[in-house]
């Protein structure tokens, strides 16, 4: 999805800084606000950046942070070790992530590195949820599980209404 000046202003507000390396808006909430940005594999200053899908929406970031605070990542990693079918789907998600990032160029320093701990562990749910929101359900099983565990949905988002209430 094309990035507009309004999107950049929203991202600046969401992140509290100027966004870097934004290629497109990969997902939006039900209110139309950016939720995930697709970022370049190499930032403007030359820094390699492996996180293709960067979660920006404050409500989702907060919910995922709460989930991470529950130490669910170690439980999910244990599930990967015990469930070969889940592990195979997670490895496929890793491959999907790498293939999608390669469309924007090869960056030797991050070759083979995806995000979120893929393909063998769960390290960052923010990256995995970002992947799931960007590409849709069924691609990243851990991102999909995390979305089911949080108190937020695309359709149920109230961010614009919440902002209007705060400024009233």
PyMOL commands that set and color helices and strands:
alter all, ss='L'
color gray80, all
select helices_A, chain A and resi 5-15+58-69+72-82+84-102+108-110+125-135+141-149+159-167
alter helices_A, ss='H'
color red, helices_A
select strands_A, chain A and resi 22-28+34-39+53-55
alter strands_A, ss='S'
color yellow, strands_A
deselect
rebuild
show_as cartoon
